[in-house]
Amino acid sequence: MGVKLRKKPVEVMDDDPELMADLIDVEFGGKTRVEIWTDQFIIVGDAHAPRSIRGAKRRLSDLLNDPTRPFLPITDVTVFSLRRRRLWRGEFLAVNKASVVLVKALKE
């Protein structure tokens, strides 16, 4: 499901079978509780960095800077308006990195 608001599209995927099939094969490394800001939303959840080819733990910055992964896999997620009104709560969300303005690590 894609959500597009105003001039700049913000893609939020939570039921795309093709995307889910790609993510099912990913072995996740560490998770970090994050607050993600877009132009229209504040997203709070657990970001999961996939393990590298050698199995080493990857950092959140590796996930953000990886050009081969256009979406951030977020679990245990809540989406808020910029005024902190809760809009949605769910188990999984894939956030398009092109829509991200700021990422703040809350705890690892």
C-alpha positions as CSV (number, residue, x, y, z in Angstrom):
1,M,0.0,0.0,0.0
2,G,1.5,3.3,-1.0
3,V,0.5,6.6,0.7
4,K,1.0,9.8,-1.2
5,L,0.2,13.1,0.3
6,R,0.7,16.7,-1.0
7,K,3.4,17.5,-3.5
8,K,6.1,15.1,-2.2
9,P,5.2,11.4,-2.2
10,V,5.9,9.5,1.0
11,E,5.8,5.8,0.4
12,V,4.7,3.5,3.2
13,M,4.6,-0.2,2.5
14,D,3.0,-2.6,4.8
15,D,1.3,-5.1,2.6
16,D,3.2,-5.3,-0.7
17,P,3.8,-9.0,-1.4
18,E,6.8,-8.4,-3.6
19,L,8.5,-6.2,-1.0
20,M,7.7,-8.7,1.7
21,A,9.2,-11.6,-0.4
22,D,12.4,-9.6,-0.7
23,L,12.6,-8.9,3.1
24,I,11.7,-12.5,4.1
25,D,15.1,-13.7,2.8
26,V,17.1,-11.0,4.7
27,E,18.9,-12.1,7.9
28,F,18.6,-9.2,10.2
29,G,21.4,-8.1,12.4
30,G,21.0,-5.6,15.2
31,K,18.0,-3.5,15.8
32,T,17.9,0.1,16.9
33,R,15.0,2.1,18.2
34,V,14.7,5.1,16.0
35,E,12.6,8.2,15.4
36,I,12.4,9.0,11.7
37,W,11.2,12.4,10.5
38,T,9.7,13.0,7.0
39,D,8.1,16.2,5.7
40,Q,4.8,15.0,7.0
41,F,5.3,12.2,9.6
42,I,7.3,11.2,12.7
43,I,7.8,7.4,12.6
44,V,9.0,5.6,15.8
45,G,10.0,2.0,15.6
46,D,12.9,-0.5,15.5
47,A,15.2,-0.2,12.5
48,H,16.8,-3.5,11.4
49,A,20.2,-3.5,9.8
50,P,20.8,-6.6,7.7
51,R,24.0,-8.6,8.3
52,S,26.9,-8.1,5.9
53,I,28.0,-10.8,3.6
54,R,30.5,-12.0,6.2
55,G,27.9,-12.0,8.9
56,A,29.2,-9.0,10.8
57,K,26.8,-6.7,12.5
58,R,26.0,-3.6,10.4
59,R,25.4,-0.2,11.9
60,L,22.4,2.0,11.4
61,S,24.5,4.3,9.3
62,D,25.3,1.4,7.0
63,L,21.6,0.8,6.4
64,L,20.9,4.4,5.8
65,N,23.8,4.8,3.3
66,D,23.3,1.5,1.4
67,P,22.2,2.5,-2.1
68,T,21.0,-1.0,-2.9
69,R,18.2,-0.8,-0.2
70,P,15.8,2.0,-1.0
71,F,13.5,1.2,1.9
72,L,14.1,1.1,5.7
73,P,12.5,-2.0,7.3
74,I,10.9,-0.8,10.6
75,T,9.1,-3.0,13.1
76,D,7.0,-2.3,16.2
77,V,6.2,1.0,14.5
78,T,4.0,4.0,15.3
79,V,3.3,6.8,12.9
80,F,2.6,10.3,14.3
81,S,1.7,13.6,12.7
82,L,4.3,16.4,13.1
83,R,2.1,17.6,16.0
84,R,2.6,14.2,17.7
85,R,-1.0,12.9,17.1
86,R,-0.9,9.1,16.7
87,L,-2.0,8.1,13.2
88,W,-1.2,4.4,12.9
89,R,0.4,1.6,14.8
90,G,1.6,-1.7,13.3
91,E,4.1,-4.5,13.3
92,F,5.9,-3.6,10.1
93,L,6.5,-0.6,7.8
94,A,8.9,-0.1,4.9
95,V,9.9,3.6,4.7
96,N,11.2,5.0,1.5
97,K,14.6,6.5,2.3
98,A,14.1,9.2,-0.2
99,S,11.4,10.7,2.0
100,V,13.5,10.7,5.2
101,V,14.6,14.1,6.5
102,L,16.1,13.0,9.9
103,V,16.9,9.8,11.8
104,K,17.5,9.9,15.5
105,A,18.6,6.8,17.3
106,L,16.7,6.5,20.6
107,K,18.4,3.3,21.9
108,E,20.2,0.3,20.6
